[in-house]
Every structure is written in C-alpha cells, then in structure tokens.
Amino acid sequence: VEYEFTADLENQLDLVSDGKKDYKTVLRDFWTDFSASIGETKELRVTEVLDVLTDMLAPFIFPQREDGSDPKSCPKCKEGVLSLKTGRFGSFIGCTNYPECNFTRQMKNGIGDDSGEGDGPKVLGIDPKTNMEVTIRTGRFGAYIQLGEPVDKEKPKRATIPKGMEMDKVDFDRAQELLALPRDVGMHPEDGKVIKAAIGRYGPYLSHAGSFASLKDPEEVFTIGINHAVVTLAENAAKRGKKAEPLKDLGAHPADGDPVLVMDGRYGPYVKHKRINATIPKGTEPTDITMEEAVKLLEARAAKGKKKKPAAKKKAAPKKKAVAKKKTAAKKAPKKKAAAKKKLAAKKEKT
C-alpha cells in the first residue's frame, strides 16, 4: 500500500472542500494515472498473475519441509511443481501436471496448509472425465461429496459419506470411489444377476434381485468380493426366515400386562409392545434400557401414530321426486280436456 499516495489524495480532497481547488482537475488527474495502470495490466492472463503471486507468497504458502526437499515439489507425482490456483470456492494449491496429477491442497486463512476443513466446501480435486470440481461439504444430514455445481434445475451428482468414515480422511481418490457407487460386485452364481454394493440412508448394503443385506463396515462397500457377498446375502435371507429373538425381555407392561421387548431391527434397536414399535435413541445401550424408559418411548410413539379424525361427510343432494310428480301431472292434464270435449259433444246431440 502506497501510504504517500493516499495521504496526498486526502490533502487534495481537503483543498476541494475548502474551495481552493477545482474537483474536476482532481478527478482528471486521478483517472489519468489509474487508466494508465489498468492499461499496463489488462493484457495479462490469470495464470501470469497467479505465477507472480506464487513467487511473492512462497515463504508463506510453501513452508520448509522436515526432510529438506523442495517445498514446491508435488508430493504425489514427484515431478510437478505446486502453484497457486483459484476455484469457485477460493484459492488452493495444485500441481502443474494436472490432469495427469490431481493433487490439491486447500488454503486456510491465506496460508497453504490443509489443517481443518474451513467454513465452506473443500475442493478435493478436478474430475478428469467431466473437468468439474470434486468438493466435500457438510449438509443437513451430514457430510457428502459433490461433483460440480447445479446447472439450471438439474442437481449435481452427490455421494453420502457414511457413518464410521472420518470426514478429514476422505481424499480425492476416496471421493471418486464414493461418486462411482453403486459398485458391481459380480454375478450371483445361482441366477446370474448382478450383486451391487452401495451406501444408502441407513448405511452400506448389498442388493441382489430385490433382496438386501446390510454391511457393518463401510469399507466393505469398496472391498467385498463375490464369495463374501453371496454368503452375506444367504445369511441375511436365513435370518429373515427365522423369528426374531428379543435382545431383552423387560417384563409385563404396567398398564395391560402384555410383554415389553427390546428388539434389534434392520434400522437399529427398538422397543416393542403389541403392535407399537418405538425406536431407541442413539447413544442408549439397548440392553440397559429400563421399563420406565421403554413406557415413555412407547407412549410418545403411540401419540404420533394417532389417526386423524375422518372428514365430515357431505350431505347428499335432495332427490328430484317433486319434479317427477309435476311432470306426470302435466302429462295427465290433456286427458281431462278430452273428457270435457266428449261431454259437450253428447249435449249437442241431445239438443
């Protein structure tokens, strides 16, 4: 910052306010210098500006390494050079060998380290197929990966980061694997249909011909083989055929004496009483739950499940009997006229 320039301009503005200098002259002089400076830089490309900034900020964004190697050398491909780049979500450090090397490192508070996630989306790299940014974000339902940005009303491709997978350990390669889901594990030997591995709302799972089986470890989505997948699906089918055994029998309900059971379901443990099932909150050990806690959960679930009052029935439209009677009466009227004419004709004959 040129402090002398700022101080000199303030002095000139003071003279203008005192009426000792013409404001048009001050504006003309300012614009002449400003226009000349713009003219010298307007032909520069963005890459040229970034190269200059990279050299100027090198001591701050490329700290010395413990092994004594070049701080600007790419740690991934070992051949490229790291330089300052800009994206939709701010500046970051990338390799000059892109797209062969997709190494990136996030900028935080203007310093080239990758500690922390920052306040906004973090750029993990550029997808070589679409040339779109792959970012990691935190949404209403947790962390997820996104490819690119919305175009018109079309939503970008997204992939959920499952529970058990640490967000700060998701790099570009893992993000690409998540975006590629569901994964074809292989053909089932019995019917030749594809077994797929994917991550859904309730975690990782296998799917095959309309049947599903949960996976305990999220890593299995990327590593499970055909043999293990077939066994997992078969075991899940066998479990469904058997009657589910309760994790714990809490005893008789204080209101009606029916049993209250702690069960383990597909979407987690729950409390069962007659036809009412109440989910046990996360963080609560199912086998430690008491009868008092179970009754409260069941009452809350029953209150939510109450049916709405049926809408009032509309009154039926009145029947059109009166109209029908009038029509029949109108039809009978001509018969009376005919009878009167016959009487008159008989009187004439007598006379």
Buried (B, 14 or more C-beta within 10 A) or exposed (E): EEEEEEEEEEEBEEBBEEEEBEEEEBEEEEEEEEEEEEEEEEEEEEEEEBEEBBEEBBEEBBEEEEEEEEBBBBEBBEEBEBBBBBBEBBBBBBBBBBEEBBBBBBBBEEEBEBEEBBEEBBBBBBBEEEEBBBBBBBEEEEBBBBBBEEEEEEEEBEBBBBEEBEBEEBEBEBBBBBBEBBBEBBEBEEEEEEBBBBBBEEBBBBBBEEEBBBBEEBEBBBEBEBEBBBEBBEEBEEEEEEEEEBBBEBEEBEEEEEEBBBBEEEEBBBBBBEEBBBEBEEEEEBEEBEBEBBBEBBBEBBEEEEEEEEEEEEEEEEEEEEEEEEEEEEEEEEEEEEEEEEEEEEEEEEE
